[in-house]
């Protein structure tokens, strides 16, 4: 394995659950050395989320791979002093507490920057470090609502639904990781110092909102939920098949639309000049969707996909995780990898993305047990056995 691109970058992770730790996981996959600080006792709450094996979530194995775990009680002044010492030797510190928490612990930016001018501090929160809502608790579900995502997710006239995953957290984590890389480039390639990266969950989602705001600004248009369709772009929808499943079709390119109409036996629509471009198709989208659905109801998903592939129409089945796990393309691309937990359980987890040709990422270590690396990290920081035993006796560490 070639040297990983972030080897030598030392990251202190103070976050819990998803957003901050997801950013750290992304950096860890490309070689960053992650020291995850957990509270003594239960550790990161993610250890107990969803399905557990021998008391630990299998989600933990994906989220915390390639990391080291140390236990420090941040409520104690001695614990805060320990983190300050570790931050003085770090390249990056990641936290996703409510704004003001780090300052309350004596670990605000002014203090940490004075100790270590090269430190980059990633701060992830619901609403950001400034503004009238900064002190409110913010979880991904609320951020998804504030960013407009929940309003669009669902069927017209029905209650909004969630996407099924904590998109606000992971998308914020990706923005955070991108911010860290930008700040590292500014510091190391351009001779700058460290800086603060302020990532808000709702802003990360809003950044993906495509034409929502321009359409409202220009026309006063408020996009409404549209189920499986993509309003203003046609045809793009999920269509019912004879088996009760759905086939997803994205035939919104001009030439693709014509090929599809010919493939499903509708040359009248294929050759209609008013449907040759998207703006014309949008005006008759209900007619087009009805024509496609009339055809798809006569097909199984497999037969529909075979015909659409032959016609070179972008299409696919609606995957469950079972479909994902059994798909040969996922396997061929290395998007699914296996790890073995500390308890001996082999678990499949999402692989490393993106894929770099010269300096690819890798999963090189399993997720740590709680406090597994406390002694090793503190010894590296200059503490001897007696000092570590004293801190443990006073329950500053575990």
CORTA-V82627 format. One record per residue. RES is the residue in three letters. PHI is phi in radians with two decimals (999 if undefined). Layout:
# CORTA-V82627
RES | PHI
RES | PHI
This chain:
# CORTA-V82627
UNK | 999
UNK | -1.13
UNK | -1.03
UNK | -1.30
UNK | -1.14
UNK | -1.84
UNK | -1.01
UNK | 1.66
UNK | -1.54
UNK | -1.80
UNK | -2.10
UNK | -1.79
UNK | -1.78
UNK | -1.85
UNK | -1.29
UNK | -2.30
UNK | 1.10
UNK | -2.04
UNK | -1.10
UNK | -1.07
UNK | -1.07
UNK | -1.18
UNK | -1.05
UNK | -1.12
UNK | -1.06
UNK | -1.11
UNK | -1.19
UNK | -1.10
UNK | -1.07
UNK | -1.95
UNK | 1.84
UNK | -1.11
UNK | -1.54
UNK | -1.78
UNK | -1.88
UNK | -1.62
UNK | -1.62
UNK | -2.11
UNK | -1.25
UNK | -1.01
UNK | 1.78
UNK | -1.63
UNK | 1.29
UNK | -1.05
UNK | -0.99
UNK | -1.05
UNK | -1.01
UNK | -1.99
UNK | -1.55
UNK | 1.06
UNK | -1.58
UNK | -1.90
UNK | -2.17
UNK | 0.89
UNK | 1.55
UNK | -2.18
UNK | -1.09
UNK | -1.23
UNK | -1.04
UNK | -0.98
UNK | -1.13
UNK | -1.43
UNK | -1.26
UNK | -2.02
UNK | -1.06
UNK | 1.09
UNK | -2.13
UNK | -1.87
UNK | -2.03
UNK | -2.21
UNK | -1.87
UNK | -2.36
UNK | -1.48
UNK | -1.32
UNK | -1.40
UNK | -1.70
UNK | -0.96
UNK | -1.15
UNK | -1.16
UNK | -1.10
UNK | -1.13
UNK | -1.08
UNK | -1.11
UNK | -1.07
UNK | -1.14
UNK | -1.18
UNK | -1.16
UNK | -1.15
UNK | -1.90
UNK | -1.66
UNK | -1.57
UNK | -2.43
UNK | -2.13
UNK | -2.00
UNK | -2.47
UNK | -2.36
UNK | -1.47
UNK | -1.12
UNK | -0.87
UNK | 1.76
UNK | -1.16
UNK | -1.10
UNK | -1.12
UNK | -1.07
UNK | -1.54
UNK | 1.30
UNK | -2.16
UNK | -1.23
UNK | -1.05
UNK | -1.02
UNK | -1.20
UNK | -1.18
UNK | -1.19
UNK | -1.12
UNK | -1.21
UNK | -2.53
UNK | -1.07
UNK | -1.53
UNK | -1.18
UNK | -1.86
UNK | -2.03
UNK | -1.64
UNK | -2.06
UNK | -1.96
UNK | -2.59
UNK | -1.10
UNK | -2.15
UNK | 1.65
UNK | -1.46
UNK | -2.32
UNK | 1.70
UNK | -1.15
UNK | -1.77
UNK | -1.03
UNK | -1.54
UNK | -1.40
UNK | -1.18
UNK | -2.32
UNK | -1.86
UNK | -1.01
UNK | -1.04
UNK | -1.22
UNK | -1.10
UNK | -1.10
UNK | -1.22
UNK | -1.18
UNK | -1.41
UNK | 1.63
UNK | -1.17
UNK | -1.09
UNK | -1.07
UNK | -1.55
UNK | -1.66
UNK | 2.47
UNK | -1.59
UNK | -0.96
UNK | 1.41
UNK | -2.05
UNK | -1.08
UNK | -1.04
UNK | -2.16
UNK | -1.60
UNK | -1.24
UNK | 1.73
UNK | -2.33
UNK | -1.47
UNK | -1.08
UNK | -1.01
UNK | -1.25
UNK | -1.24
UNK | -1.20
UNK | -1.11
UNK | -1.07
UNK | -1.15
UNK | -1.08
UNK | -1.11
UNK | -1.09
UNK | -1.09
UNK | -1.08
UNK | -1.08
UNK | -1.11
UNK | -1.10
UNK | -1.19
UNK | -1.12
UNK | -1.12
UNK | -1.07
UNK | -1.25
UNK | -1.60
UNK | -1.60
UNK | -2.09
UNK | 1.22
UNK | -1.58
UNK | -1.85
UNK | -1.20
UNK | -2.70
UNK | -1.65
UNK | -1.93
UNK | -1.81
UNK | -1.95
UNK | -1.86
UNK | -1.01
UNK | -1.15
UNK | -1.22
UNK | -1.11
UNK | -1.24
UNK | -1.06
UNK | -1.09
UNK | -1.74
UNK | -1.45
UNK | 0.94
UNK | -1.68
UNK | -0.95
UNK | -1.26
UNK | -0.99
UNK | -1.16
UNK | -1.21
UNK | -1.11
UNK | -1.44
UNK | -2.18
UNK | 1.24
UNK | -1.44
UNK | -1.97
UNK | -1.12
UNK | -1.94
UNK | -1.04
UNK | -2.40
UNK | 1.07
UNK | -1.53
UNK | -1.46
UNK | -2.08
UNK | -0.97
UNK | 1.49
UNK | -2.36
UNK | -2.49
UNK | -1.58
UNK | -2.67
UNK | -2.91
UNK | -1.83
UNK | -2.07
UNK | -1.29
UNK | -1.93
UNK | -1.07
UNK | -1.38
UNK | 1.59
UNK | -1.53
UNK | -2.14
UNK | -1.99
UNK | -1.65
UNK | -2.23
UNK | -2.14
UNK | -1.91
UNK | -1.54
UNK | -1.34
UNK | -1.06
UNK | -1.21
UNK | -1.12
UNK | -1.01
UNK | -1.11
UNK | -1.07
UNK | -1.18
UNK | -1.08
UNK | -1.16
UNK | -1.15
UNK | -1.67
UNK | 1.41
UNK | -2.15
UNK | -1.11
UNK | -1.08
UNK | -1.34
UNK | -1.07
UNK | -1.73
UNK | -1.30
UNK | -1.09
UNK | -1.27
UNK | -1.88
UNK | -1.21
UNK | -2.21
UNK | -1.04
UNK | -1.08
UNK | -1.25
UNK | -1.16
UNK | -1.05
UNK | -1.15
UNK | -2.14
UNK | -1.08
UNK | -1.10
UNK | -1.14
UNK | -1.15
UNK | -1.04
UNK | -1.12
UNK | -1.15
UNK | -1.16
UNK | -1.13
UNK | -1.08
UNK | -1.27
UNK | -1.11
UNK | -1.17
UNK | -1.64
UNK | -2.09
UNK | -1.42
UNK | -1.04
UNK | -1.13
UNK | -1.20
UNK | -1.09
UNK | -1.16
UNK | -1.08
UNK | -1.18
UNK | -1.19
UNK | -1.13
UNK | -1.07
UNK | -1.50
UNK | 1.01
UNK | -1.84
UNK | -0.99
UNK | -2.84
UNK | -3.03
UNK | -1.46
UNK | -1.51
UNK | -1.36
UNK | -1.63
UNK | -1.13
UNK | -1.10
UNK | -1.08
UNK | -1.06
UNK | -1.11
UNK | -1.75
UNK | -1.42
UNK | -1.17
UNK | -1.19
UNK | -0.97
UNK | -1.17
UNK | -1.11
UNK | -1.54
UNK | 1.22
UNK | -1.43
UNK | -2.07
UNK | -2.22
UNK | -1.97
UNK | -2.24
UNK | -1.98
UNK | -1.25
UNK | -1.05
UNK | -1.50
UNK | 1.59
UNK | -1.47
UNK | -1.51
UNK | -2.24
UNK | -1.52
UNK | -2.38
UNK | -1.05
UNK | -1.35
UNK | -1.56
UNK | -2.37
UNK | -1.32
UNK | -1.76
UNK | -1.71
UNK | -1.29
UNK | -1.64
UNK | -2.42
UNK | -1.20
UNK | -1.40
UNK | -2.79
UNK | -1.64
UNK | -1.96
UNK | -2.46
UNK | -1.21
UNK | -1.15
UNK | -1.41
UNK | -1.30
UNK | -1.10
UNK | 1.26
UNK | -1.01
UNK | -1.98
UNK | -0.97
UNK | -1.12
UNK | -1.10
UNK | -1.15
UNK | -1.19
UNK | -1.12
UNK | -1.13
UNK | -1.45
UNK | 1.88
UNK | -1.54
UNK | -1.61
UNK | -1.04
UNK | -1.16
UNK | -1.14
UNK | -1.15
UNK | -1.09
UNK | -1.14
UNK | -1.11
UNK | -1.23
UNK | -1.13
UNK | -1.59
UNK | 1.04
UNK | -1.35
UNK | -2.20
UNK | -2.49
